[in-house]
Structures are given as C-alpha cells and as structure tokens.
Amino acid sequence: MNIFGEVPWHDRIWRNGVLIVVCLVSVLLLSSQSAASYGTYILALSMLFGFSAWKDVFQVRLCWLIVALIGYLSLSSFWSEPFEFREFVSVATRGLLTFLFVVALAECQLRGQLQRWLGRAFAVVGFVAVVAAIVVFFVEAPQDGRLNGLGQLDNHVVAALVWAVLIVFALHLILREPSGSWKLLGWLSLCAYVFAVVLSDSRTAWIAALLGSVTYVLASFLNSAQRFTQLVVAVGVLVFVLVCLAAIVPGLADLLFPRGWSFRPEIWQASLEKIGSSGWLFGLGVLTSDDFPIDGIVFAHSHNMYLSVLYQGGIVGLGLFLLVLFVTASTFLRFFVDQDSKLGLSILTVAASAYLLDGHELIDKVGDTWFLVWMPVGLAMGLAWRPETTPAESYE
C-alpha cells in the first residue's frame, strides 16, 4: 500500500504535506514530545524559506485571528507570575510552530491530497499503535483499568480524544476512499479505535467520539448546510435534555458517570475564584501556575479548555479563541459541499464537546491540540484562502 503515491521531491507543497503527516503520526509513536517536534522544526524552516509563496494568506481574516490569539497568549507571559524570559521564548516558539503548521496545512489543503494521506497514514500507523496499546493493556492489566496509548498518548483521556479524531478519519476513509483495500483497512482501524476509546473508560471521550461520528455521518449524507445545522441543533438539544435528566433523575448520573464529576465543579470554582481575585480582562498569564489543591489532591489544570484560556488570557483571550472557533465553523458551513468541510466540522465537534470537561494548553508542541484544534482551523483557512471561483478539489 503506497500512501504518498509518486515522489516529486522538487514540489514544496508535496514535501510539506509529507512533513505534516510525519509530525502527526509521530504523536502516536514517539513518547518524547521533543523527538516528535523535530519534524515541526523542519516544516517551520521550509515555510519560512518559502514565505514569498504563501504570504498572501494574510488576506484571509481567519489568519489574522489566529495571529492575534497566539500572539496575545504568548505576550501574556509578561504579566505571568513568575515571569521568566526563557519561558516566554519557549511559548513564543511553540506559537510560531503552531501558526506555521496551520498555514502549511491550509496550503496543502488547496492541493487536495493531504486529507487522503492523513487518512491512509492514520489507518496504517494508528491501527498498529492502537492494537499494540490494547495488547499491552491486556498483558499488563493496569490497576485503574484504563487503556493508555503509546507515544505521547500515555494519558487515557488524551489518548481517547486523539482516537476520537482518528475515528472520524476512518469514517472518511471508508466513505471516500475509492480503493477497496483502503476501505477494508478503514473498517479494521475504525473497530480498533472504537474499542480503544471504550477501554479508555473516559466518558468525556465517549461523548466526544459519538458526537463527532454522528456529525460526520450527517454531514456526509447531506448537501444542505441549513439542513445540517438544523439536525445538529436538534442533536444538541437532545444531549442537553439528557444532561438535565441526569441531574434530576436519581441514579442516572451515577450510571453515566460512575466516578461522578471527578471534582470538576470544585476545580472550576477554584479557577474562577483565582481569576476573579486578579482581574477578568487580561487573565493571569500563560506561565502562571494553574495547580488547584482540593481535598488533599492537587489538580494540575482547570480541566476545561475554555476556562483555561480565560485563566491565562482573560476575557480578551477567551473572546479571541471563541472567535477563531466561530469563524472556523462558519467557513466550513460556507463551503459545506466540500468534503474537507465535513471532515473539519466533525473534528471540531469532537474538540468543542471534549474541551468542556478537559484540555488546558492551547499553545503547545505537536500533540493532541494539533489534532483537535489546529487541524480543523488549518482546513478552514485553506478553504477561505481558496478563490471563490475555484471549485472544490477532490482526491477521488
């Protein structure tokens, strides 16, 4: 099975596409985040040396919103406690790597083949990595009974959320890949990912994976953005009703969440109290410790991406983050007939729902946020970057 097809090494966008695949696949295999980041450094250098070829991306509104969000959160280092210049440089470097990754992905999206490469690479490498993790799980029998992944996915929640994204790619491969052998591998990898998410015992990932899968299936069989939006709203209302019932009906919450809310309300309250004591507008800074001691247990972050961004960047940072998500979703709806829009909307659904109960570091080296946030943002920027007169490309 050849993932990349012909090898035109002289083609800059082709090389960047291969580097993107390598960067993301490294997360599934390499336990060291620094080692997995080597590909991102090469990708960044490639993008910087080729700046003249992509500088017109700054005509896209979403691009400036991303610059504002990453730039603002990086600058919040200066009012962090304590402030360290070296840490500011580290955050700024990660922000630059993230931005260049998004632009590279957007540029490759215009070519069309990257999504096929990602689907195939995840089907091969992801399948092997997940099966290996499952084998280790049954051989070692961890005490907490939760499945962790290989590579950087050594946390059961983070692993399950990345696998939820891979479930969407598996569905994409099954429905869109013209080759029968790739479709078969798509089915095998889908079964492995679903089984892994179940074994992770993360209710957050269960819900996110389900919502992302439903979103992709609905989007795949609909060509009307309006009809899709109506169905998504209906599903959202249904989920809200179920949550309300879980809060009202005795025993239902314990059935759905046997470990309860895992101190989420207490963590959120502590986080909000700390934000309120120092001002809501600009936040506490991206370098400020977000450890919260509760009942003798120290929780390392807010366990809510939106609250974490509010904690770090205040209302300004949260507003920029929500605006990036809104414009990304709006772009996907505007180009709804494009298959990449359906893929991006589904991944964004996984992230938007999962980050209500987890997540904390929006600017980081290549890792789970690059799968859940920056990948769909990059796809959306590629669609917005495309001239309105240019028809949607398809790898089929």
JOLIN-V970996 format. One record per residue. OMEGA is omega in whole degrees, -180 to 180 (NA if undefined). BURIAL is I if it has 24 or more other ideal C-beta (glycine too) atoms within 12 Angstrom, else O. D_CENTER is the distance of its C-alpha to the mean C-alpha in Angstrom with 2 decimals. Layout:
OMEGA&BURIAL&D_CENTER  OMEGA&BURIAL&D_CENTER
//
This chain:
180&O&27.19  -178&O&26.34  -169&I&22.67  180&I&23.40  180&O&26.82  -175&O&29.22  178&O&28.77  -175&O&29.53  179&O&28.91  -177&O&30.52  -177&O&27.67  -178&I&25.34  177&I&22.48  179&I&22.93  179&I&22.79  178&I&19.62  177&I&18.00  179&I&19.23  178&I&17.97  179&I&14.36  -180&I&14.74  -180&I&16.48  -176&I&13.96  179&I&11.10  180&I&13.84  179&I&15.20  -178&I&12.46  -171&I&13.84  -173&I&17.39  -179&I&18.15  180&O&18.54  178&O&19.08  178&I&16.23  179&O&18.98  179&O&19.98  -177&I&16.54  -178&I&16.58  178&O&19.84  180&I&18.37  177&I&16.42  178&I&19.84  178&I&21.53  -180&I&19.06  178&I&19.58  178&O&23.32  180&I&23.33  -179&I&21.72  179&O&24.10  180&O&27.12  -174&O&26.26  -176&O&25.71  -177&O&28.54  -176&O&26.91  -175&I&23.82  179&O&25.16  176&O&25.56  180&I&21.82  171&O&22.98  -179&O&24.66  -178&I&21.40  -178&O&20.88  180&I&17.09  -179&I&17.63  177&O&19.87  178&I&17.59  178&I&14.91  -179&I&17.92  -179&I&19.21  -179&I&16.15  -180&I&15.63  -179&I&19.42  180&I&20.23  177&I&18.08  -180&I&19.58  178&I&23.02  175&I&22.71  -174&I&23.54  175&I&27.11  174&I&27.60  176&I&25.86  -4&O&28.22  176&O&29.11  174&O&28.42  -176&O&28.38  180&O&28.41  179&O&27.04  176&O&23.93  178&I&23.59  179&O&23.83  180&O&21.13  -179&I&18.68  178&I&19.86  178&I&19.47  178&I&15.84  178&I&15.40  178&I&17.42  180&I&15.56  -180&I&12.23  -179&I&14.29  175&I&16.07  -179&I&13.10  180&I&12.01  179&I&15.72  179&I&16.27  178&I&13.65  180&I&15.25  178&I&18.62  179&I&18.00  179&I&16.81  180&I&20.33  173&I&21.80  -173&I&20.16  -174&I&20.15  -177&I&16.77  176&I&15.13  179&I&18.07  -179&I&17.74  180&I&14.13  -180&I&15.22  -179&I&18.35  178&I&17.04  180&I&14.62  -179&I&17.64  -175&I&19.91  -180&I&18.24  179&I&15.76  180&I&18.82  -178&I&21.00  -179&I&18.67  179&I&18.13  178&I&21.87  179&I&22.82  179&I&20.84  178&I&22.59  179&O&25.91  -179&O&25.56  -178&I&24.73  179&O&27.96  -176&O&30.03  179&O&29.24  -178&O&28.76  -175&O&26.82  -179&O&28.56  178&O&25.73  -178&O&25.29  -179&I&21.50  171&I&19.84  -180&I&17.90  174&I&16.44  177&I&17.77  -180&I&16.71  -175&I&14.33  -177&I&13.42  173&I&16.64  -171&I&15.46  -180&I&15.62  179&I&12.98  179&I&10.27  -177&I&11.65  180&I&11.77  176&I&8.20  177&I&7.41  177&I&10.63  176&I&9.75  180&I&7.48  175&I&10.60  178&I&12.80  178&I&11.80  178&I&12.58  176&I&15.72  178&I&16.82  -180&I&16.38  -178&I&18.50  -174&I&21.05  -171&I&21.63  -177&I&21.56  -179&I&22.76  -176&O&26.52  180&O&27.38  -179&O&28.55  178&O&27.70  176&I&24.03  179&I&24.00  178&O&25.61  176&I&23.09  178&I&20.36  -180&O&22.24  -180&I&22.72  178&I&19.11  179&I&18.17  -179&I&20.85  -179&I&19.77  -179&I&16.11  179&I&17.50  -180&I&20.16  179&I&17.85  178&I&15.77  -179&I&19.22  179&I&20.57  -180&I&17.85  177&I&19.61  179&I&16.60  178&I&17.38  180&I&14.11  177&I&12.38  -178&I&15.41  -178&I&15.07  180&I&11.38  179&I&12.12  -179&I&15.33  178&I&14.22  180&I&11.64  179&I&14.54  179&I&17.10  -178&I&15.37  180&I&15.32  178&I&18.88  -178&I&20.14  -176&I&18.79  -177&I&20.22  177&O&23.66  175&O&23.89  -180&O&24.76  178&O&25.22  -180&I&22.47  179&O&24.86  178&O&25.37  -179&I&21.68  179&O&21.18  -179&O&24.18  178&O&22.96  177&I&19.55  179&O&21.59  177&O&23.90  178&I&21.25  178&O&19.99  179&O&23.62  179&O&24.16  179&I&21.36  179&O&22.87  179&O&26.27  178&O&25.28  178&O&23.93  178&O&27.24  179&O&29.22  180&O&27.59  -175&O&28.75  -174&O&32.20  -180&O&33.21  176&O&34.43  -177&O&32.75  179&O&29.89  179&O&27.39  178&O&28.63  -178&O&28.18  -178&O&24.55  -176&O&23.74  177&O&26.41  -179&O&25.29  -178&O&25.42  176&I&22.93  176&I&22.71  -179&O&24.06  -179&I&21.25  -180&O&23.94  179&O&25.80  -179&I&22.87  179&I&21.93  179&O&25.63  179&I&26.10  180&I&23.22  179&I&24.66  179&O&28.12  177&I&27.23  -177&I&25.64  -179&O&28.75  -176&O&31.08  179&O&29.91  -175&O&29.12  -167&O&26.36  -173&O&26.23  178&I&24.78  -176&I&23.40  -180&I&24.27  -173&I&22.45  -178&I&19.43  -179&I&21.80  -179&I&23.51  177&O&23.35  174&I&21.49  -179&O&23.34  176&I&24.97  -179&O&27.98  179&O&28.61  178&O&31.46  179&O&31.72  178&O&28.05  178&O&25.93  -168&I&22.31  180&O&20.17  -172&I&18.01  -179&I&17.73  176&I&15.37  -175&I&13.90  -179&I&11.41  179&I&13.69  178&I&16.71  177&I&15.58  176&I&15.20  180&I&18.55  -176&I&19.99  -172&I&19.21  178&I&19.83  -179&I&21.79  179&O&22.08  -179&I&21.72  180&I&18.31  178&I&17.03  178&I&18.72  -180&I&17.09  180&I&13.54  179&I&14.54  176&I&16.32  179&I&13.45  -179&I&11.58  -179&O&15.04  177&I&15.98  179&I&12.87  180&I&13.71  178&I&17.37  178&I&17.06  179&I&15.67  180&I&18.59  179&I&20.99  -170&I&20.28  -179&I&19.84  179&O&22.19  -179&I&19.99  179&I&18.13  176&I&15.10  179&I&14.99  177&I&15.05  -178&I&12.23  178&I&10.03  -178&I&11.33  178&I&10.59  179&I&6.85  176&I&7.13  177&I&9.57  -177&I&7.72  -175&I&5.62  180&I&9.01  -178&I&11.07  -175&I&9.64  171&I&9.64  -176&I&13.26  180&I&14.24  -180&I&12.10  180&I&10.10  -173&I&12.20  -176&I&11.43  178&I&9.67  -177&I&11.74  172&I&11.85  -178&I&12.70  -177&I&10.59  -174&I&8.60  -179&I&5.75  177&I&4.35  176&I&5.19  -168&I&3.55  -176&I&0.66  -169&I&3.64  175&I&6.09  177&I&6.37  177&I&7.34  178&I&9.15  177&I&10.89  -180&I&11.94  -180&I&13.29  176&I&15.13  178&I&16.64  180&I&17.95  -180&I&19.34  -178&I&20.82  175&I&22.68  -177&O&26.24  -177&O&26.97  -178&O&29.70  180&O&27.61  178&O&26.94  178&I&23.59  176&O&23.61  179&O&23.05  -180&I&23.04  NA&O&25.32
//
